Amino acid sequence: MPMCIEFQYFDGLNGRADPIAQMFEYHGQQYKKIGHAPPAWEAKKAAGNGGEFGGGLPQIDLNMNGKVHNLGQCGASMRMFSIRFGYYNPKDWKCAMYHDTIVDTWADVLGKSSAILFGPPDKKDENVANFLAIGKKFNMIVESQLQRHGGKFVGGNSVGMGDFVMAAWIGNFIMNSANPCS
């Protein structure tokens, strides 16, 4: 991996970028977060400067052999880094199934939390109820998987991609009193 990886996300928010940052921290990979205020990012996207994937964040700029690659889909980026760092083995279908379930459901959880943070005030109670429902479902998936394989981590007995999602979920949603969704 390059000396330092840059990724872009919103100022002051963790959200979709947090599991990637958790993985980089755990692995010792240097990185730099470039923060954007939401209105400034929307203006950048409107001007056609939102990146290859239509302006979704996080985006990762990776310099490999002198060429900069812009990675824009969070789950795919997590899988790529997890494979490179040894936190995801696509040949172990059973372990991959445990991690994929967590990563893919994480996107749904974040969608419901965004509705609370950015949705209309008159829908707040409904959005909170929807977030709590998917949060409970998410926790039930994790509990079920841990019981099924009997390991200490999402996919068994070693740290993997889904564990970085769980660290973000527990640390920045459940335990973080500054998060309006805690």
N, C-alpha and C positions, 0 to 999 in steps of 0.2 A: 504494500500500500504506500501511497505517497506520504511524505512527511506530515502534511496537514491537509485535512479534508475540510472544505467549506460547505456549510449548508445554510439555507435560508428558511426562516420561519417568522412568525409574527413576534414583535417586541412583547416581552413580559408574559408570553404564553408558552406552555409546554406542549400540550395536545399531541398531535400526530408525530411531532419531531422528537418527543421525549424518549420513546424506546430506542431510537437510533442513538441519541446522546447517551443513554444508559449503557448501550452496547459499547460505544466508543470509550466511555469512561472505564468500564470493566476490563476491556481488552487493552487499554493503554494507548489507543489510537488518538493522536492529536487531531483536534478539530477546532473550527472557529464557526460560531453561529453569527450569521448576519441577520439582524432583526429588521423588520419592516412594520411601520404603523399600518393598520388595515386600510385607511383611506389612501395612503401613498401607494400601497401595493395594488389596490383597485385601479388607480390612475395608471400605474405601470402596465398592468394587464390591458387596460383599454387602449393604450398606445402601442400594443403589440409586443411588449417586452416582458411577457409573463413566462417565458420559457416554452420549451417544445410541447409541453403537455397542457396547454391552455391556462396556465397560471395557478394550478393547485400547489399548495405548500404542504409539507416541506419539499424543497428542491435541493439536490446535492450536486455540487460541481466537483468533479473528480478529474484530476490531471494524471493521465496515464501515458507515459512515453511521449510527452510533449503535446498531447492532444487532450483538450478539455471535453469531458462528457457530462452532459446535464441529465441527471436522473430525477424523475419527477413522480413516480408512483410509489407511495410509502411502503406498501407491502412488498412490492418487487425489490425495492432498495434494501429493505430489511433482509429479505432472503439472500440477495447477492452478497451483502456484507457478512451475513451469518454463515454462508457457505465458505467464503474466503477465510473467515476467522475460526471456523470449526464449530459453530454453534447450530448448524443445521446440515443434516446429511440427507440429500434428496434420494439416496439409494436405500435408506432405511424408511420404508413407506409407513410403518407403524408409528415410529417416533415423529415423522414429518406430519402425520395426521393429527397428533396431539398439538403440535406447534401451530399448524395451519388453522386449526379451529380457533385458537386463541387470537391469532393475528387477524383473521378475517372477521371475527365477531367484534374485535376492538374497533374496527372501522364503524360498525353499527352503533356501538356505545358512544363513540365520539360524535356521530351524527345527532344522536339524541341530546347530548350535552350541549352541542352548538345551538340547538333549538331553544334551550334555556337561556344561553348567553346572548344570542343574537335575534331571537324570535320576538314577535310582538308581545308587549306586556299583557294584553288581554288573554293570551294563550299560555301564560306562565304556569298556572296550576296544571293544565293539561300536559304541558311539556315536562314538568317535573315528574308527574305520574308516569309518563312514557319512559323517562330516563331511569326512574327507580325500577320499573318493570324489566327493562333490558339489563340493568345493573345486577338485579337478582338472578336473571337467567345466565348472565356471564359468570357470576360466582358459582352457580350450580354446575355449569359446564366444567369449570376448574376443579371443583370438589369431586365431581363424578370421575374425571380423568385421573386424579390423584388416587382415588380408591381403586380404579380399574387396574392401573399398572403398579401401584404401591411404592412408587419412587418419591424422592424428595422434591423434584422439580417438575415443571410442566410436562416434559417428555420422558421422564424416567429419573435416573440417578445422576445426570450431569446437566449443567447449565446450558440452556439453549435459547433460541430466538424468542419463544413465548415467555420466557422468564423476564426478559427485558420489558415486554408489554406489561407483565404483572407488576414489576417494580414501578413502572409509571402509573399504573392503575392504583396501586396501594399508596404509593408515596405522594402522588400529585392529585389524586381525586379523593380517596377515602380518608387519608390521614392529614391532608393539607387544609387547615381551616380557612386559608385565604382563598381557596377555590370555592366558588358559589355552588358547585355541585357536590361538595363533600358531605 
